[in-house]
Amino acid sequence: MVFSSLLFLYLFLPANLLLYYVRKNARWRNLTLVAFSLFFYAWGEPLWVFVLMMGVSVNFLCGRLVEVSRRKGLRSMARLGVVISVGMNLGLLIVFKYTGWLIDTLNLFLPQAVRLEAPPILLPIGISFYTFQAVSYVVDVYRGQAKAQESYYKLLLYISLYPQLVAGPIVRYSDIAGQIDRRCTTAQDLSAGLTRLLCGLTKKVLVANTAGKLLTGFTAGESVAGAWFGMLLFTLQIYYDFSGYSDMAIGLGRMFGFTYLENFDYPYISRSVTEFWRRWHISLSTFFRDYVYIPLGGGRRHAWRNLFIVWFLTGLWHGASWNFVVWGLYYGVLIALERLFGDRMRAPRVLSHLYLVFVTLVGWTLFYFTDPAMLLHQLGVMFGLSGAPLWDARVGLVVMNNAFWLLGSLLFCMPVVPCLKRCLARLPEGGIALVRFGETALNLGMLALCTCLLAGQSYNPFLYFRF
């Protein structure tokens, strides 16, 4: 089940809200969320629910072992609990996500007669996200940043909560531990959460889906302009797709009393790659910083080694394919260059922003094409090395037919909405009431528009489900 579906919007979510708010008892509300979360996850493949619950069971026991051992001063036992948890979570991730890739890579070095056949292992949706959340829980307990959860179902709630279960953001236990037991949801929270949900839904349905459909006509590299325009479309698709999902997750969380941290902060306005990765997929960037980069030594010792380990893992986390590894190391090299040359790389604002746009478009090209031959062909076309013409009429036709959509999509990559909110906040009391009425009308309009589009669309993928 996905958020951008009529089944979720008109049946699942209303039923969940109704049963959740029918009683004020905290235990009832938590158990209601657990039941709906497990049903949500089981909708596609019930088998993966048992994998999820098995993982939660191991992490629950490891968390208890770590806390009891720390309290008694048994540091080696506490470390054992962390090792078991991290080993189990990464083991699940490797088995389900990387087995086929590892075997295919090994086969490159084996004679034809002894090559291995990769087993047909399906990827559980969201495993890249919830295993990282489980790791952060046990490590935070070990560091003394959180107390071990004494109730299994509450830890299950934290890991399985459906707003962030299948595609993030990666929510740390220490950030919401208090909200599991004590949270209060006001009418304002419900309203703000609904608005955020519908904004994310509109991003997904109106922009990301449209960009994805247009993109299919520009991936063959028929002209230089067409190749660059295709990558611009993918740049829009992946941003609006993933940031839209994060908006929906944050909005849903707020409707149930949970406060999730922001996952995107208008990354395309950045002026450097370093800044871009402070704004893009913030929960993943900070996870690798706090749980990999700093424990390895950060910038104090072996800084370059640590940097490239992190970016190798960042690329590999996104998918079991070498193009993702190349994509991660590509950003590692760019960040290393920015660190090395620092002030000497500074340029006027317009030029530095154009630099960021250029390297981002090239980066998304590396990300998009998993087939090496297609990737090299696309890059060859983009840089005029393939003999393809500079222009073809189809690019101009698509741009003209979608000019307003394209301009609006580019405009809202910039912080237009926060600017409008700051302006509206200065209005007198009468104006605030008018704004609230306008927000209600906007919500109804977004819901109606998305409903019409979802009813008539067959193209409705979510990119990060496969990561």
C-alpha positions as a Markdown table, in Angstrom:
| # | Residue | x | y | z |
|---|---|---|---|---|
| 1 | Met | 0.0 | 0.0 | 0.0 |
| 2 | Val | 1.2 | 3.5 | -0.8 |
| 3 | Phe | 0.1 | 6.9 | 0.5 |
| 4 | Ser | -0.6 | 8.1 | -3.0 |
| 5 | Ser | -3.6 | 5.8 | -3.5 |
| 6 | Leu | -7.3 | 6.2 | -3.2 |
| 7 | Leu | -7.5 | 3.1 | -1.0 |
| 8 | Phe | -5.2 | 4.7 | 1.5 |
| 9 | Leu | -6.7 | 8.2 | 1.4 |
| 10 | Tyr | -10.4 | 7.3 | 1.6 |
| 11 | Leu | -10.4 | 4.0 | 3.5 |
| 12 | Phe | -7.2 | 3.1 | 5.4 |
| 13 | Leu | -6.4 | 6.5 | 6.9 |
| 14 | Pro | -10.0 | 7.5 | 7.9 |
| 15 | Ala | -10.5 | 4.1 | 9.6 |
| 16 | Asn | -7.1 | 4.5 | 11.4 |
| 17 | Leu | -8.0 | 8.0 | 12.6 |
| 18 | Leu | -11.4 | 7.0 | 13.7 |
| 19 | Leu | -10.3 | 4.0 | 15.8 |
| 20 | Tyr | -7.2 | 6.0 | 17.1 |
| 21 | Tyr | -9.2 | 8.9 | 18.4 |
| 22 | Val | -12.3 | 6.9 | 19.6 |
| 23 | Arg | -10.5 | 6.5 | 23.0 |
| 24 | Lys | -7.9 | 8.7 | 24.8 |
| 25 | Asn | -6.1 | 5.7 | 26.4 |
| 26 | Ala | -2.4 | 5.8 | 25.4 |
| 27 | Arg | -2.2 | 2.0 | 25.3 |
| 28 | Trp | -5.2 | 1.7 | 23.0 |
| 29 | Arg | -3.8 | 4.3 | 20.7 |
| 30 | Asn | -0.4 | 2.7 | 20.5 |
| 31 | Leu | -1.8 | -0.7 | 19.9 |
| 32 | Thr | -4.1 | 0.7 | 17.2 |
| 33 | Leu | -1.1 | 2.2 | 15.4 |
| 34 | Val | 0.8 | -1.1 | 15.7 |
| 35 | Ala | -2.1 | -3.1 | 14.2 |
| 36 | Phe | -2.6 | -0.6 | 11.3 |
| 37 | Ser | 1.1 | -0.4 | 10.7 |
| 38 | Leu | 1.5 | -4.2 | 10.4 |
| 39 | Phe | -1.6 | -4.4 | 8.2 |
| 40 | Phe | -0.2 | -1.6 | 6.0 |
| 41 | Tyr | 3.2 | -3.4 | 5.7 |
| 42 | Ala | 1.5 | -6.8 | 5.1 |
| 43 | Trp | -0.7 | -5.5 | 2.3 |
| 44 | Gly | 1.9 | -6.2 | -0.4 |
| 45 | Glu | 3.6 | -9.3 | 1.0 |
| 46 | Pro | 2.5 | -10.7 | 4.4 |
| 47 | Leu | 5.7 | -12.8 | 4.7 |
| 48 | Trp | 7.9 | -9.8 | 5.3 |
| 49 | Val | 5.9 | -8.9 | 8.5 |
| 50 | Phe | 7.4 | -11.9 | 10.2 |
| 51 | Val | 10.9 | -10.8 | 9.1 |
| 52 | Leu | 10.2 | -7.4 | 10.6 |
| 53 | Met | 8.9 | -8.7 | 13.9 |
| 54 | Met | 11.8 | -11.2 | 14.2 |
| 55 | Gly | 14.2 | -8.3 | 13.8 |
| 56 | Val | 12.4 | -6.2 | 16.4 |
| 57 | Ser | 12.5 | -9.2 | 18.8 |
| 58 | Val | 16.3 | -9.5 | 18.5 |
| 59 | Asn | 16.8 | -5.8 | 18.8 |
| 60 | Phe | 14.5 | -5.7 | 21.9 |
| 61 | Leu | 16.6 | -8.3 | 23.6 |
| 62 | Cys | 19.9 | -6.7 | 22.6 |
| 63 | Gly | 18.7 | -3.3 | 23.9 |
| 64 | Arg | 17.8 | -4.9 | 27.3 |
| 65 | Leu | 21.1 | -6.7 | 27.4 |
| 66 | Val | 23.1 | -3.5 | 26.6 |
| 67 | Glu | 21.3 | -1.5 | 29.3 |
| 68 | Val | 21.5 | -4.1 | 32.1 |
| 69 | Ser | 25.2 | -4.7 | 31.2 |
| 70 | Arg | 26.0 | -1.0 | 31.3 |
| 71 | Arg | 24.3 | -0.6 | 34.6 |
| 72 | Lys | 26.4 | -3.5 | 36.1 |
| 73 | Gly | 29.6 | -2.2 | 34.5 |
| 74 | Leu | 29.9 | -5.2 | 32.2 |
| 75 | Arg | 31.2 | -3.3 | 29.2 |
| 76 | Ser | 32.1 | -6.4 | 27.2 |
| 77 | Met | 28.6 | -7.8 | 27.5 |
| 78 | Ala | 27.2 | -4.4 | 26.4 |
| 79 | Arg | 29.4 | -4.4 | 23.4 |
| 80 | Leu | 28.3 | -8.0 | 22.6 |
| 81 | Gly | 24.7 | -6.8 | 22.5 |
| 82 | Val | 25.6 | -4.1 | 20.1 |
| 83 | Val | 27.6 | -6.5 | 17.9 |
| 84 | Ile | 24.7 | -9.0 | 17.8 |
| 85 | Ser | 22.2 | -6.2 | 16.9 |
| 86 | Val | 24.4 | -4.6 | 14.2 |
| 87 | Gly | 25.4 | -8.0 | 12.8 |
| 88 | Met | 21.8 | -9.2 | 12.6 |
| 89 | Asn | 20.5 | -6.0 | 11.0 |
| 90 | Leu | 23.3 | -5.7 | 8.5 |
| 91 | Gly | 23.1 | -9.4 | 7.9 |
| 92 | Leu | 19.4 | -9.1 | 6.9 |
| 93 | Leu | 20.2 | -6.2 | 4.7 |
| 94 | Ile | 23.0 | -8.0 | 2.9 |
| 95 | Val | 21.1 | -11.3 | 2.4 |
| 96 | Phe | 17.9 | -9.7 | 1.0 |
| 97 | Lys | 19.4 | -6.7 | -0.8 |
| 98 | Tyr | 22.9 | -7.6 | -1.9 |
| 99 | Thr | 23.2 | -11.4 | -2.3 |
| 100 | Gly | 22.4 | -11.3 | -6.1 |
| 101 | Trp | 24.8 | -8.3 | -6.6 |
| 102 | Leu | 27.6 | -10.0 | -4.7 |
| 103 | Ile | 27.2 | -13.3 | -6.7 |
| 104 | Asp | 27.1 | -11.4 | -10.0 |
| 105 | Thr | 30.2 | -9.5 | -9.0 |
| 106 | Leu | 32.0 | -12.7 | -8.0 |
| 107 | Asn | 31.0 | -14.3 | -11.3 |
| 108 | Leu | 33.0 | -11.6 | -13.2 |
| 109 | Phe | 36.2 | -13.2 | -11.8 |
| 110 | Leu | 35.1 | -16.9 | -12.2 |
| 111 | Pro | 35.4 | -19.1 | -15.3 |
| 112 | Gln | 32.2 | -19.7 | -17.2 |
| 113 | Ala | 32.0 | -23.3 | -16.0 |
| 114 | Val | 32.0 | -22.6 | -12.3 |
| 115 | Arg | 29.9 | -19.4 | -12.2 |
| 116 | Leu | 27.2 | -19.3 | -9.5 |
| 117 | Glu | 23.5 | -18.7 | -10.0 |
| 118 | Ala | 22.0 | -15.9 | -7.9 |
| 119 | Pro | 19.0 | -17.1 | -5.8 |
| 120 | Pro | 15.6 | -15.4 | -6.6 |
| 121 | Ile | 15.4 | -13.3 | -3.3 |
| 122 | Leu | 12.8 | -10.6 | -3.2 |
| 123 | Leu | 13.6 | -7.3 | -1.4 |
| 124 | Pro | 11.3 | -6.5 | 1.6 |
| 125 | Ile | 10.0 | -3.0 | 1.2 |
| 126 | Gly | 11.6 | -0.5 | 3.6 |
| 127 | Ile | 14.3 | -2.8 | 4.9 |
| 128 | Ser | 17.0 | -0.2 | 4.2 |
| 129 | Phe | 15.2 | 2.2 | 6.5 |
| 130 | Tyr | 13.9 | 0.1 | 9.4 |
| 131 | Thr | 17.2 | -1.8 | 9.8 |
| 132 | Phe | 19.0 | 1.5 | 10.2 |
| 133 | Gln | 16.4 | 2.6 | 12.8 |
| 134 | Ala | 17.0 | -0.6 | 14.7 |
| 135 | Val | 20.7 | 0.0 | 14.7 |
| 136 | Ser | 20.4 | 3.6 | 15.9 |
| 137 | Tyr | 18.2 | 2.3 | 18.8 |
| 138 | Val | 20.7 | -0.2 | 20.2 |
| 139 | Val | 23.7 | 2.1 | 19.6 |
| 140 | Asp | 21.9 | 5.0 | 21.4 |
| 141 | Val | 21.1 | 2.7 | 24.4 |
| 142 | Tyr | 24.8 | 1.7 | 24.4 |
| 143 | Arg | 25.9 | 5.4 | 24.3 |
| 144 | Gly | 23.5 | 6.3 | 27.1 |
| 145 | Gln | 21.5 | 8.6 | 24.9 |
| 146 | Ala | 18.3 | 6.6 | 25.4 |
| 147 | Lys | 16.9 | 4.1 | 27.8 |
| 148 | Ala | 16.2 | 0.6 | 26.6 |
| 149 | Gln | 12.5 | 0.1 | 25.8 |
| 150 | Glu | 10.9 | -2.3 | 28.4 |
| 151 | Ser | 7.8 | -3.0 | 26.3 |
| 152 | Tyr | 8.2 | -5.1 | 23.1 |
| 153 | Tyr | 5.1 | -3.6 | 21.4 |
| 154 | Lys | 6.4 | -0.1 | 22.0 |
| 155 | Leu | 9.6 | -0.9 | 20.3 |
| 156 | Leu | 7.6 | -2.6 | 17.5 |
| 157 | Leu | 5.6 | 0.7 | 17.3 |
| 158 | Tyr | 8.8 | 2.7 | 16.9 |
| 159 | Ile | 10.2 | 0.5 | 14.1 |
| 160 | Ser | 7.0 | -0.4 | 12.3 |
| 161 | Leu | 5.1 | 2.9 | 12.4 |
| 162 | Tyr | 3.7 | 3.1 | 8.9 |
| 163 | Pro | 4.3 | 6.9 | 8.2 |
| 164 | Gln | 8.0 | 6.3 | 8.0 |
| 165 | Leu | 8.3 | 2.5 | 7.8 |
| 166 | Val | 8.7 | 1.9 | 4.0 |
| 167 | Ala | 10.6 | 5.0 | 2.9 |
| 168 | Gly | 11.8 | 7.1 | 5.8 |
| 169 | Pro | 12.8 | 9.5 | 7.0 |
| 170 | Ile | 15.1 | 7.5 | 9.2 |
| 171 | Val | 13.7 | 8.3 | 12.7 |
| 172 | Arg | 16.0 | 7.9 | 15.7 |
| 173 | Tyr | 14.6 | 6.3 | 18.8 |
| 174 | Ser | 16.2 | 9.0 | 21.0 |
| 175 | Asp | 14.2 | 11.7 | 19.1 |
| 176 | Ile | 10.7 | 10.2 | 19.7 |
| 177 | Ala | 11.2 | 7.9 | 22.8 |
| 178 | Gly | 9.2 | 10.3 | 25.0 |
| 179 | Gln | 6.4 | 10.6 | 22.4 |
| 180 | Ile | 5.7 | 6.9 | 22.5 |
| 181 | Asp | 4.5 | 7.1 | 26.0 |
| 182 | Arg | 3.3 | 10.8 | 26.2 |
| 183 | Arg | 2.0 | 12.7 | 23.3 |
| 184 | Cys | -0.9 | 15.2 | 22.9 |
| 185 | Thr | -2.5 | 16.0 | 19.6 |
| 186 | Thr | -4.4 | 19.2 | 19.2 |
| 187 | Ala | -6.8 | 20.3 | 16.5 |
| 188 | Gln | -4.0 | 22.5 | 15.2 |
| 189 | Asp | -1.7 | 19.4 | 14.9 |
| 190 | Leu | -4.4 | 17.6 | 12.9 |
| 191 | Ser | -4.9 | 20.5 | 10.6 |
| 192 | Ala | -1.2 | 21.2 | 10.1 |
| 193 | Gly | -0.5 | 17.4 | 9.6 |
| 194 | Leu | -3.3 | 17.1 | 7.0 |
| 195 | Thr | -2.0 | 20.2 | 5.1 |
| 196 | Arg | 1.5 | 18.7 | 5.1 |
| 197 | Leu | 0.2 | 15.3 | 3.9 |
| 198 | Leu | -1.7 | 16.9 | 1.1 |
| 199 | Cys | 1.2 | 19.1 | 0.0 |
| 200 | Gly | 3.4 | 16.0 | -0.2 |
| 201 | Leu | 0.7 | 14.1 | -2.1 |
| 202 | Thr | 0.4 | 17.0 | -4.6 |
| 203 | Lys | 4.2 | 17.0 | -5.1 |
| 204 | Lys | 4.1 | 13.3 | -5.8 |
| 205 | Val | 1.0 | 13.1 | -8.0 |
| 206 | Leu | 1.2 | 16.4 | -9.9 |
| 207 | Val | 4.9 | 16.9 | -10.3 |
| 208 | Ala | 6.9 | 13.6 | -9.8 |
| 209 | Asn | 4.5 | 11.4 | -11.7 |
| 210 | Thr | 4.3 | 13.9 | -14.6 |
| 211 | Ala | 8.1 | 14.2 | -14.7 |
| 212 | Gly | 8.4 | 10.4 | -14.7 |
| 213 | Lys | 6.0 | 10.0 | -17.6 |
| 214 | Leu | 7.8 | 12.7 | -19.7 |
| 215 | Leu | 11.2 | 11.2 | -18.8 |
| 216 | Thr | 10.4 | 7.9 | -20.6 |
| 217 | Gly | 10.8 | 9.7 | -24.0 |
| 218 | Phe | 14.2 | 11.1 | -23.2 |
| 219 | Thr | 16.3 | 8.2 | -22.0 |
| 220 | Ala | 17.5 | 7.0 | -25.4 |
| 221 | Gly | 20.0 | 9.9 | -25.9 |
| 222 | Glu | 18.7 | 11.0 | -29.3 |
| 223 | Ser | 20.1 | 14.5 | -29.0 |
| 224 | Val | 22.3 | 16.5 | -26.7 |
| 225 | Ala | 19.5 | 18.8 | -25.6 |
| 226 | Gly | 17.2 | 15.8 | -25.2 |
| 227 | Ala | 19.7 | 14.0 | -23.0 |
| 228 | Trp | 20.2 | 17.0 | -20.7 |
| 229 | Phe | 16.4 | 17.7 | -20.6 |
| 230 | Gly | 15.8 | 14.0 | -19.7 |
| 231 | Met | 18.1 | 14.3 | -16.7 |
| 232 | Leu | 16.5 | 17.6 | -15.7 |
| 233 | Leu | 13.2 | 15.7 | -15.6 |
| 234 | Phe | 14.7 | 13.0 | -13.5 |
| 235 | Thr | 16.1 | 15.6 | -11.2 |
| 236 | Leu | 12.6 | 17.0 | -10.7 |
| 237 | Gln | 11.1 | 13.6 | -10.4 |
| 238 | Ile | 13.3 | 12.2 | -7.7 |
| 239 | Tyr | 13.2 | 15.4 | -5.6 |
| 240 | Tyr | 9.4 | 15.8 | -5.7 |
| 241 | Asp | 8.9 | 12.0 | -5.3 |
| 242 | Phe | 11.1 | 11.6 | -2.2 |
| 243 | Ser | 10.5 | 15.0 | -0.6 |
| 244 | Gly | 6.8 | 14.6 | -1.3 |
| 245 | Tyr | 6.9 | 11.2 | 0.5 |
| 246 | Ser | 8.8 | 12.7 | 3.4 |
| 247 | Asp | 6.2 | 15.5 | 3.6 |
| 248 | Met | 3.5 | 12.9 | 3.8 |
| 249 | Ala | 5.3 | 10.9 | 6.5 |
| 250 | Ile | 5.9 | 14.1 | 8.6 |
| 251 | Gly | 2.3 | 15.1 | 8.2 |
| 252 | Leu | 0.9 | 11.7 | 9.1 |
| 253 | Gly | 3.2 | 11.5 | 12.1 |
| 254 | Arg | 2.0 | 14.9 | 13.3 |
| 255 | Met | -1.6 | 13.7 | 13.0 |
| 256 | Phe | -0.8 | 11.0 | 15.5 |
| 257 | Gly | 1.3 | 13.1 | 17.8 |
| 258 | Phe | 4.8 | 12.3 | 16.5 |
| 259 | Thr | 7.2 | 15.0 | 15.5 |
| 260 | Tyr | 9.7 | 13.9 | 12.8 |
| 261 | Leu | 12.7 | 16.0 | 11.8 |
| 262 | Glu | 12.8 | 17.6 | 8.4 |
| 263 | Asn | 14.4 | 15.4 | 5.6 |
| 264 | Phe | 14.8 | 18.0 | 2.9 |
| 265 | Asp | 15.6 | 21.7 | 3.0 |
| 266 | Tyr | 15.4 | 22.9 | -0.7 |
| 267 | Pro | 18.7 | 21.2 | -1.8 |
| 268 | Tyr | 18.7 | 22.6 | -5.3 |
| 269 | Ile | 19.3 | 26.1 | -4.1 |
| 270 | Ser | 22.7 | 25.0 | -2.7 |
| 271 | Arg | 26.0 | 26.5 | -3.9 |
| 272 | Ser | 28.3 | 23.5 | -3.2 |
| 273 | Val | 28.0 | 19.8 | -3.0 |
| 274 | Thr | 28.8 | 19.9 | 0.7 |
| 275 | Glu | 25.8 | 22.2 | 1.2 |
| 276 | Phe | 23.6 | 20.1 | -1.0 |
| 277 | Trp | 24.2 | 17.0 | 1.2 |
| 278 | Arg | 23.3 | 19.0 | 4.3 |
| 279 | Arg | 19.9 | 19.7 | 2.6 |
| 280 | Trp | 19.2 | 16.4 | 0.8 |
| 281 | His | 18.0 | 13.3 | 2.6 |
| 282 | Ile | 19.1 | 14.8 | 5.9 |
| 283 | Ser | 18.2 | 11.8 | 8.0 |
| 284 | Leu | 20.5 | 9.5 | 5.9 |
| 285 | Ser | 23.4 | 12.0 | 5.9 |
| 286 | Thr | 23.3 | 12.5 | 9.6 |
| 287 | Phe | 23.0 | 8.8 | 10.2 |
| 288 | Phe | 26.2 | 8.0 | 8.3 |
| 289 | Arg | 27.9 | 11.0 | 10.0 |
| 290 | Asp | 26.9 | 10.0 | 13.6 |
| 291 | Tyr | 27.1 | 6.2 | 13.3 |
| 292 | Val | 29.9 | 5.6 | 10.7 |
| 293 | Tyr | 32.0 | 8.7 | 10.0 |
| 294 | Ile | 32.5 | 10.0 | 13.6 |
| 295 | Pro | 33.1 | 6.5 | 15.1 |
| 296 | Leu | 35.7 | 5.8 | 12.5 |
| 297 | Gly | 37.6 | 8.9 | 13.6 |
| 298 | Gly | 35.8 | 11.7 | 11.7 |
| 299 | Gly | 38.2 | 14.4 | 10.6 |
| 300 | Arg | 40.6 | 13.8 | 13.5 |
| 301 | Arg | 42.4 | 10.7 | 12.1 |
| 302 | His | 42.3 | 9.0 | 8.7 |
| 303 | Ala | 39.9 | 11.7 | 7.5 |
| 304 | Trp | 40.1 | 10.9 | 3.8 |
| 305 | Arg | 39.7 | 7.2 | 4.4 |
| 306 | Asn | 36.6 | 7.8 | 6.5 |
| 307 | Leu | 35.2 | 10.2 | 4.0 |
| 308 | Phe | 35.4 | 7.7 | 1.1 |
| 309 | Ile | 34.1 | 4.8 | 3.3 |
| 310 | Val | 31.0 | 6.9 | 4.1 |
| 311 | Trp | 30.4 | 7.8 | 0.4 |
| 312 | Phe | 31.0 | 4.2 | -0.7 |
| 313 | Leu | 28.4 | 3.0 | 1.8 |
| 314 | Thr | 26.0 | 5.9 | 0.9 |
| 315 | Gly | 26.1 | 4.9 | -2.7 |
| 316 | Leu | 25.7 | 1.2 | -1.9 |
| 317 | Trp | 22.8 | 1.8 | 0.5 |
| 318 | His | 20.8 | 3.2 | -2.4 |
| 319 | Gly | 21.0 | 0.0 | -4.5 |
| 320 | Ala | 22.8 | -3.2 | -5.3 |
| 321 | Ser | 24.5 | -2.0 | -8.4 |
| 322 | Trp | 27.9 | -0.6 | -9.3 |
| 323 | Asn | 26.4 | 2.6 | -10.7 |
| 324 | Phe | 25.2 | 3.5 | -7.2 |
| 325 | Val | 28.7 | 2.9 | -5.8 |
| 326 | Val | 30.2 | 5.2 | -8.6 |
| 327 | Trp | 27.5 | 7.8 | -7.8 |
| 328 | Gly | 28.4 | 7.8 | -4.1 |
| 329 | Leu | 32.2 | 8.0 | -4.8 |
| 330 | Tyr | 31.5 | 10.7 | -7.3 |
| 331 | Tyr | 30.1 | 12.9 | -4.5 |
| 332 | Gly | 32.9 | 11.8 | -2.2 |
| 333 | Val | 35.5 | 13.1 | -4.7 |
| 334 | Leu | 33.6 | 16.4 | -5.1 |
| 335 | Ile | 33.4 | 16.9 | -1.4 |
| 336 | Ala | 37.1 | 16.1 | -1.0 |
| 337 | Leu | 37.9 | 18.7 | -3.6 |
| 338 | Glu | 35.8 | 21.3 | -1.9 |
| 339 | Arg | 37.6 | 20.5 | 1.4 |
| 340 | Leu | 41.0 | 20.7 | -0.2 |
| 341 | Phe | 40.6 | 23.9 | -2.1 |
| 342 | Gly | 38.0 | 25.6 | 0.0 |
| 343 | Asp | 38.2 | 29.3 | -0.4 |
| 344 | Arg | 40.0 | 29.0 | -3.7 |
| 345 | Met | 36.9 | 27.4 | -5.2 |
| 346 | Arg | 34.6 | 30.2 | -4.2 |
| 347 | Ala | 32.8 | 31.9 | -7.0 |
| 348 | Pro | 30.0 | 34.5 | -7.5 |
| 349 | Arg | 26.6 | 33.2 | -6.3 |
| 350 | Val | 25.3 | 32.6 | -9.8 |
| 351 | Leu | 28.3 | 30.7 | -11.0 |
| 352 | Ser | 28.5 | 28.5 | -7.8 |
| 353 | His | 24.8 | 27.7 | -8.2 |
| 354 | Leu | 25.3 | 26.8 | -11.8 |
| 355 | Tyr | 28.2 | 24.5 | -10.8 |
| 356 | Leu | 25.9 | 22.8 | -8.3 |
| 357 | Val | 23.2 | 22.3 | -10.9 |
| 358 | Phe | 25.7 | 20.9 | -13.4 |
| 359 | Val | 27.3 | 18.4 | -11.0 |
| 360 | Thr | 23.8 | 17.3 | -9.8 |
| 361 | Leu | 22.5 | 16.6 | -13.3 |
| 362 | Val | 25.6 | 14.5 | -14.0 |
| 363 | Gly | 25.2 | 12.8 | -10.6 |
| 364 | Trp | 21.6 | 11.9 | -11.3 |
| 365 | Thr | 22.7 | 10.4 | -14.6 |
| 366 | Leu | 25.1 | 8.1 | -12.8 |
| 367 | Phe | 22.2 | 7.3 | -10.4 |
| 368 | Tyr | 19.5 | 6.6 | -13.1 |
| 369 | Phe | 21.3 | 4.2 | -15.4 |
| 370 | Thr | 22.1 | 0.9 | -13.8 |
| 371 | Asp | 23.3 | -0.6 | -17.1 |
| 372 | Pro | 26.9 | 0.5 | -17.8 |
| 373 | Ala | 26.5 | 0.6 | -21.6 |
| 374 | Met | 23.4 | 2.8 | -21.4 |
| 375 | Leu | 25.1 | 5.0 | -18.8 |
| 376 | Leu | 28.2 | 5.5 | -21.0 |
| 377 | His | 26.0 | 6.2 | -24.1 |
| 378 | Gln | 23.9 | 8.8 | -22.2 |
| 379 | Leu | 27.1 | 10.6 | -20.9 |
| 380 | Gly | 28.5 | 10.5 | -24.4 |
| 381 | Val | 25.4 | 12.1 | -25.8 |
| 382 | Met | 25.3 | 14.7 | -23.0 |
| 383 | Phe | 28.9 | 15.8 | -23.7 |
| 384 | Gly | 28.7 | 15.7 | -27.5 |
| 385 | Leu | 30.9 | 12.6 | -27.9 |
| 386 | Ser | 28.4 | 10.3 | -29.7 |
| 387 | Gly | 27.7 | 12.2 | -32.9 |
| 388 | Ala | 24.1 | 12.9 | -31.9 |
| 389 | Pro | 22.6 | 16.2 | -33.0 |
| 390 | Leu | 22.5 | 19.1 | -30.6 |
| 391 | Trp | 18.7 | 19.5 | -30.8 |
| 392 | Asp | 15.6 | 17.7 | -31.9 |
| 393 | Ala | 12.1 | 19.1 | -32.4 |
| 394 | Arg | 10.6 | 16.8 | -29.7 |
| 395 | Val | 12.4 | 18.7 | -26.9 |
| 396 | Gly | 11.0 | 22.0 | -28.0 |
| 397 | Leu | 7.5 | 20.5 | -28.4 |
| 398 | Val | 7.5 | 18.9 | -24.9 |
| 399 | Val | 8.8 | 22.2 | -23.3 |
| 400 | Met | 6.2 | 24.3 | -25.0 |
| 401 | Asn | 3.3 | 21.9 | -24.1 |
| 402 | Asn | 4.4 | 21.7 | -20.5 |
| 403 | Ala | 5.9 | 25.2 | -20.0 |
| 404 | Phe | 3.7 | 26.3 | -17.1 |
| 405 | Trp | 4.1 | 22.9 | -15.3 |
| 406 | Leu | 7.9 | 23.1 | -15.9 |
| 407 | Leu | 8.2 | 26.7 | -14.6 |
| 408 | Gly | 6.1 | 25.9 | -11.5 |
| 409 | Ser | 8.1 | 22.8 | -10.8 |
| 410 | Leu | 11.4 | 24.7 | -11.0 |
| 411 | Leu | 9.9 | 27.6 | -8.9 |
| 412 | Phe | 8.9 | 25.4 | -6.0 |
| 413 | Cys | 12.3 | 23.8 | -5.8 |
| 414 | Met | 13.1 | 27.2 | -4.1 |
| 415 | Pro | 11.9 | 28.3 | -0.7 |
| 416 | Val | 8.8 | 30.0 | -2.0 |
| 417 | Val | 6.4 | 28.5 | 0.6 |
| 418 | Pro | 8.4 | 29.5 | 3.7 |
| 419 | Cys | 8.7 | 33.1 | 2.3 |
| 420 | Leu | 4.9 | 33.2 | 1.8 |
| 421 | Lys | 4.3 | 31.9 | 5.3 |
| 422 | Arg | 6.6 | 34.6 | 6.8 |
| 423 | Cys | 4.6 | 37.3 | 4.9 |
| 424 | Leu | 1.3 | 35.9 | 6.0 |
| 425 | Ala | 2.4 | 35.7 | 9.6 |
| 426 | Arg | 2.7 | 39.5 | 9.6 |
| 427 | Leu | -1.0 | 40.0 | 8.8 |
| 428 | Pro | -3.4 | 41.4 | 11.4 |
| 429 | Glu | -5.9 | 39.1 | 13.2 |
| 430 | Gly | -8.6 | 39.5 | 10.5 |
| 431 | Gly | -6.1 | 38.5 | 7.9 |
| 432 | Ile | -5.0 | 35.4 | 9.8 |
| 433 | Ala | -8.6 | 34.2 | 9.9 |
| 434 | Leu | -8.8 | 34.7 | 6.1 |
| 435 | Val | -5.5 | 32.7 | 5.7 |
| 436 | Arg | -7.0 | 29.8 | 7.7 |
| 437 | Phe | -10.0 | 29.8 | 5.5 |
| 438 | Gly | -7.7 | 29.9 | 2.5 |
| 439 | Glu | -5.7 | 26.9 | 3.9 |
| 440 | Thr | -8.9 | 24.9 | 4.2 |
| 441 | Ala | -9.9 | 25.7 | 0.6 |
| 442 | Leu | -6.4 | 24.9 | -0.6 |
| 443 | Asn | -6.5 | 21.5 | 1.2 |
| 444 | Leu | -9.8 | 20.7 | -0.4 |
| 445 | Gly | -8.5 | 21.8 | -3.8 |
| 446 | Met | -5.3 | 19.7 | -3.5 |
| 447 | Leu | -7.3 | 16.6 | -2.4 |
| 448 | Ala | -9.8 | 17.0 | -5.3 |
| 449 | Leu | -7.0 | 17.5 | -7.8 |
| 450 | Cys | -5.0 | 14.5 | -6.5 |
| 451 | Thr | -8.1 | 12.3 | -6.5 |
| 452 | Cys | -8.9 | 13.1 | -10.1 |
| 453 | Leu | -5.3 | 12.5 | -11.1 |
| 454 | Leu | -5.0 | 9.2 | -9.2 |
| 455 | Ala | -8.3 | 8.0 | -10.6 |
| 456 | Gly | -7.1 | 8.5 | -14.2 |
| 457 | Gln | -3.4 | 7.6 | -13.8 |
| 458 | Ser | -1.9 | 4.2 | -14.2 |
| 459 | Tyr | 1.7 | 5.6 | -13.7 |
| 460 | Asn | 2.2 | 6.0 | -9.9 |
| 461 | Pro | 5.6 | 4.5 | -8.9 |
| 462 | Phe | 7.5 | 5.5 | -5.8 |
| 463 | Leu | 11.3 | 5.5 | -6.5 |
| 464 | Tyr | 12.6 | 5.0 | -3.0 |
| 465 | Phe | 10.6 | 1.8 | -2.4 |
| 466 | Arg | 13.4 | -0.1 | -4.3 |
| 467 | Phe | 16.1 | 1.4 | -2.1 |
